[in-house]
Amino acid sequence: FFFFAVPSLHPPSPPRSPPRSAPPRLGVGRLRVSRISMREALETLVLNPASALTAAVAYGLMLRSGATFGSLLNPWGLSLPLWVAGYLAVRMALLGFVDGFVWALAPRLPALPSRVGPKPVFQHKINATDVAYLVVNSTVEYVFALQISHLLWFAPLVVRAPTSLSLLNGPLAFWMLLVVDDMLYAPLHRAMHLQAVYRWVHKHHHRNTFPARGYIDAANEHPVAHTA
């Protein structure tokens, strides 16, 4: 509900009549839920060599560090209601402030040259596979935020006193963070376009040819790609 409560700012493309052989669709508004998309979500998440490899690597790292699955998902040891409440609070904050800024600013900006002309702009309609990916990816982000906050609070190498702030561990460290992030992301993104990897990991993300729905389009990718 928190992902799809706000419709797109742009009008949808004219509806197309489904072929006679298509399975029945169970849709509410723009959310198209069909047996095909639900099966696709299951197959691409479970019956996927990239998912199996990622799970094997994660399991190996957990064995090596002695971590448990519970400590991976919940490093602060929160109760289940508090963990869920934190997840919902983060999602509401992102939708309200980050995506709210996009929705408020986008209509005031001129359209790109590729978005104007007689040809109508095609926008991928959200289906069950997209919903599954967004739920998994938002959970991965939340767990990542819990892990980072736990690390910043307890790690002995992190300087927390304001008097210890310097040029090296402040502005320069922040700039290096951006540099290293791009150094890792750029070749990783290029590797996702390799023929042997693209269909398993990155193809779904490029179905969004008109990303105008903020987080819904930005995070609509396979969880392996999102995690990486």
N, C-alpha and C positions, 0 to 999 in steps of 0.2 A: 504494500500500500504506500509506503513512504517513497518508493521509487517512482511510482506511476500515477500519483495523485494529481500532478500538475501536467496538463497537456502541452504539446509543443506550441511554440509561438507561431509557427508557420502552418498554413492550412494544409491538410493532407492531400495527397494525390487523389484524382477521381477514382472511386472504387471500381475494381475490375471483377467481372463475374468469374467465379472459380470454375474450372473444368468439371464436367460431369463425373469424372472418375475420382475427383478429389474427395478425401474423407470429410466427414462433417466437422465444422469448426464450432468450438464452444467459446465465443468471444464476449467480452464485456468492454464496450467502447473500442479503443484501439488495441487492446490486448487480445491477440489471436492465439488461442490455445487449441491445438489440434493433436490428434494422435501421432501424426508424423513428427511434429516438433518435440513432443514429449519423448518419443523414441530416440530422436536425434540427440536430445539432451543427455539421455542415459548412455547412449553409445559413445558420444564424444567425451563424456566425463569418465566413464568406467572402462569401456573397451577401446582404449587409446594408448598406444605405446609410450607417448610422452607423459601421460598421467602415471603410468606404471613406473617409468624411470624416475619421475619426480618423487613418487611415494617411496621407492626403494632408497633413493639418496637421503631423503628426510629420515627414514627409519634407521639407516646406517649412522647418520650424524647423531641421532638420539641415543643409539647404543653406545657410541663412542664417548659422548659427554655424560652419559648416565641420566639423561633427562627422561621424564615420563610424558605421555601424551597430555596428561592433565596440566603439568607445569608448562608445556608448550602453549596450550590454549589459554591458560589462566595463571600467569606468573605471580600475580598479586594474591592468589588464593581467595578470590571474591566468591561470595555465595552466588548461586545460579540466578536468583532474581536481580541481584545487584549487577552481575555480569550482563544480563540481558538489558537492564535499564541503561547501562553505560553504552551498549551498542546502539540502542534506540536514540539516546541523547546525541551521540556522534552523528548518526544519520540525519537527524533533524537539524543539527547545526550546519552540516554541509549543505543540505537542501535549502535551508533558510538563508544562509549567508553567501556561500560560494555560488551555488546554482542560482540563487536569487539575484546575485549581481549579474550573472550571464543573461538571465531572462529579462532583466531591466535594461541592460545596455545593448543587447543584440539588435532590437528593433530600431535603435537610433543610429546604427552604423550602416554605411552603404553596402549593398550586396556585392559579392565578388563577381567578376565578369562571367565566370562559369555558372553563376546562379541566376543570371538574367537571360531573357530571350524568349522566343515562342515555345520552346520545348519545356514542358513542366518538369520541375525538380522531383526526382524520385527519392523518397525517404523510406528506409526499411522499417516495416511495422514490427513491433515488439511481439515475440512469441514465447512459448514455454522455454525454449533453449536460452533465449536472452535473459529471462527471469532467473533461471537456474544459475547462469554465469554471474549475474549481478549479485545474487544472494551469496554465492560462494566468495566472490571477489571482495564484497564489502566485509564479509567475515574475516577474510585474510588481512585486509587493511586494519580492522579493529584489533586483531591479535598482534599484528605488527606494532601498532601504537602502544599496546600494553607492554610488549617486550621492550620497546625503546624507552618508554617512561620508567620501567623497572630498572633498566640498565643505567639510565641517567641518575636515578636516585641512589643506587647501591654501588655502582662500579667505582673502585678506588682510584682509577686513573682520570676520572672526570672531576674537574675543578669547579666547585660550586660557590665559593666565597667571592663576592664582588671585588674585594681587594686583590684577588689573584688574577683578575682579568688583564690580559696584555694584548699587544698587537699580534703576537704569534698564535695564542690560543683563542683569539676572538675573530677579528675581521679576516686575517689571513687564513685561519682554519676554516672559516665559513666559505671563503673563495675556493679553497682546495676541495672542500666538500662538493661544490658544484662542478669543478673540473674533473674530479675522479668519477663522479656520477655520470657525466657525459662520456668519459673514456670507457666506462663499462657498458653504458646503454647503447651507444652508437654501434659497436660491433655486434652486440647481442641482437639488436633490432635487424641488422643486416643478416645475421645468421638465421633469423626467423623467416627470411624471404628465400632461403635455399629451398629447392624443390622438394628435398626429402623431409623438410621440417614444416614448410608452409601449410600444407593441407591439414596437418595434425594440430598445429599450435596457433597460427596467425591468420588463417584464411577467414575465419568468422569475423574478425575485427574489421576487415575491409568490406564487409557487407554494408557497413554504415557509410554510404557515399555522401550523405548530407548530415554531418554531426551538428545538429542544432538543439539538442536536448540536454546539454551540459553533461553532468556525470553519467547519465543514462547511456549516452553514446561513447563517452570517453572510457568508461570502465567495461564496456560491453565487448569483452574479449575472453578467450579461453583462460581458465584459471591458471594453467601452467605459464602462459605468457604473462599474466598479471603478477604471479608470484615471482617470476624471473625479473 
